[in-house]
Amino acid sequence: MTQQDTPPPASSLGLLARMPWWVGVALALAAFVALHAAGDRPASDGTQLLVSVGQVLVPLLCLLLAALSAWQRRLAASSLLHAAALDSTAPLHMPAQTPDFEDTVPPCPLCHGAMVRRVHRLGPQAGQVFWRCLNHPACSGQREAE
């Protein structure tokens, strides 16, 4: 007969910390109600003490793990927002890349080099697409996208 592998308590706590915060709150409420009902039944002094302590500690542990889960999710969301903010400003600081389809790229009106498609980020033209010379800032060639 083989013995079943039981997960250690630490992995169960990690699982609770990865669940949504509201699951931890619901488990805390369910544990409190269940242990309160178990405490109302007649039992030995040792069992009664264990149920009384568990009635406080188990829901408290579930609430702590729910708070940890909410905190981890908030950190993950803020890091995604931070990464998105960095990514949206990347074209301003990174050198332009050579376009993939050179036959559809118009030539620069000043130096006749390749152009890259850009989007105005500030000012009254914000959001509008335009072509800028790949040699920018040495060449100031620019034209509106069609």
C-alpha positions in Angstrom: 0.0 0.0 0.0 1.4 3.4 -1.0 1.3 6.4 1.2 -0.4 9.5 -0.2 1.7 12.6 -0.4 0.2 15.4 1.7 1.2 18.9 1.0 3.1 20.7 3.8 1.3 23.5 5.6 3.6 26.1 4.1 2.5 25.3 0.5 -1.2 25.5 1.6 -0.5 28.9 3.0 1.3 29.9 -0.2 -1.8 28.7 -2.2 -4.0 30.9 0.0 -1.7 33.9 -0.5 -2.0 33.5 -4.3 -5.8 33.4 -4.3 -7.9 36.6 -4.7 -8.2 38.5 -1.4 -12.0 38.0 -1.2 -11.4 34.2 -1.1 -9.3 34.6 2.0 -12.0 36.8 3.6 -14.7 34.2 2.8 -12.6 31.4 4.2 -12.0 33.4 7.4 -15.7 33.9 7.8 -16.5 30.2 7.1 -13.8 29.1 9.5 -15.1 31.4 12.2 -18.7 30.1 11.8 -17.7 26.5 11.6 -15.4 26.6 14.7 -18.0 28.6 16.6 -20.5 25.9 15.9 -18.0 23.3 17.0 -17.3 25.2 20.2 -21.0 25.1 21.1 -21.0 21.2 21.3 -20.0 19.6 24.5 -16.4 18.3 24.4 -13.4 17.6 26.6 -11.5 20.5 28.0 -8.5 20.0 25.6 -10.8 19.9 22.5 -12.7 23.0 23.8 -9.5 24.9 24.3 -8.2 23.9 20.8 -11.5 25.0 19.2 -11.5 28.3 21.1 -8.0 29.1 20.1 -8.6 27.9 16.5 -11.8 30.1 16.3 -9.5 33.2 16.6 -6.3 32.1 14.9 -7.6 30.4 11.8 -9.7 33.3 10.6 -6.9 35.7 11.6 -4.5 33.7 9.5 -6.9 33.7 6.5 -7.3 37.5 6.8 -3.6 38.0 6.9 -3.1 35.9 3.8 -6.0 37.8 2.1 -4.2 41.1 2.9 -0.9 39.6 1.6 -2.7 38.6 -1.6 -4.2 42.0 -2.1 -0.8 43.6 -1.5 0.9 41.3 -4.0 -1.7 42.0 -6.6 -1.4 45.7 -6.1 2.4 45.6 -6.5 2.0 43.5 -9.6 -0.5 46.0 -11.1 1.7 49.0 -10.2 4.7 47.3 -11.8 2.7 46.7 -15.0 1.7 50.3 -15.0 5.2 51.4 -14.5 6.5 49.1 -17.3 3.7 50.5 -19.6 4.7 54.0 -18.8 8.4 53.2 -19.5 7.4 51.5 -22.7 5.3 54.4 -24.0 8.2 56.8 -23.7 10.7 54.3 -25.2 10.6 55.7 -28.7 11.6 59.1 -27.4 14.9 57.7 -26.0 15.6 54.7 -28.2 17.1 55.1 -31.7 14.7 54.5 -34.6 14.7 51.1 -36.2 14.8 50.4 -39.9 11.3 49.8 -41.2 10.3 46.3 -42.3 8.6 47.2 -45.6 10.9 49.6 -47.4 8.7 49.7 -50.5 5.8 51.3 -48.6 8.0 53.8 -46.7 8.1 57.2 -48.4 11.5 58.8 -49.0 12.6 61.8 -46.9 11.8 65.1 -48.7 15.2 66.5 -47.6 17.8 63.7 -47.7 15.9 61.0 -49.6 16.6 58.5 -46.9 14.1 56.1 -45.2 11.4 57.4 -42.9 9.7 55.9 -39.8 6.1 56.2 -38.8 5.7 58.2 -35.5 2.8 59.5 -33.4 2.6 63.1 -32.0 2.5 62.8 -28.2 2.1 66.4 -27.1 0.5 69.5 -28.3 -2.5 70.2 -30.5 -1.5 67.4 -32.9 -1.3 64.7 -30.2 -2.4 61.3 -31.5 -1.8 62.2 -35.2 0.5 59.9 -37.2 3.4 61.3 -39.3 6.6 60.2 -41.0 9.9 61.3 -39.7 13.4 60.8 -41.3 15.4 57.9 -39.9 18.4 60.2 -39.7 16.6 62.5 -37.2 17.9 64.8 -35.5 20.6 65.3 -38.2 17.9 65.6 -40.8 14.6 67.3 -39.9 12.6 65.8 -42.8 9.0 65.1 -41.9 5.7 64.5 -43.7 2.1 63.8 -42.7 0.9 60.2 -43.0 -1.8 59.6 -45.6 
